[in-house]
Amino acid sequence: MGLGSIGIPGLILILIIALIVFGPSKLPEIGKAVGSSLKEFKNATKNIGSDDSDNSDQSSKK
């Protein structure tokens, strides 16, 4: 029972609850913050993967 089984009605319910809790003026700010956090996380994980491959390339050259 993971996140993949939420479905459209569940997402709509979550959005309605978020609208009630945070209000319509805060939702764009929260969405922007979440989006930038995900972008930073994606870039960091991409850098970790490239660092690992760089290290393995250097160790094989020795």
Buried (B, 14 or more C-beta within 10 A) or exposed (E): EEEEEEEEEEEEEEEEEBEEEEEEEEBEEEEEEEEEEEEEEEEEEEEEEEEEEEEEEEEEEE
